[in-house]
Amino acid sequence: MKYFLIFCSLLLLITTFVDLHIGYGYYQILRWCVCVFSVLVAINLKDKNITLFVLFCIIAVLFNPIAPIYLDKNLWKILDGITGIFLLWCLFNKKIK
């Protein structure tokens, strides 16, 4: 799960800081990876930490690939950056493991 966390955070930070004209497929992969990871972590945190459980549920809903939320591109860049930094913080947080 640690490597999946690193992979998801790198995908998010690439979309935030690198202005490439990437096709829609990249964003679909990003949505699937972040949503699946968030659901798995939320399931593990359900009884342990309610605050982190709620945060990961919000991330899962926001990055849901089945019923996507359509926002402005600049707003998505900000959300991607915040989520990527949050996931990196989770990598070093002892409560998540």
Secondary structure by P-SEA (a helix, b strand, c coil): caaaaaaaaaaaaaaacccccccaaaaaaaaaaaaaaaaaaaaaaccccaaaaaaaaaaaaaacccbbbbbcaaaaaaaaaaaaaaaaaaaaccccc
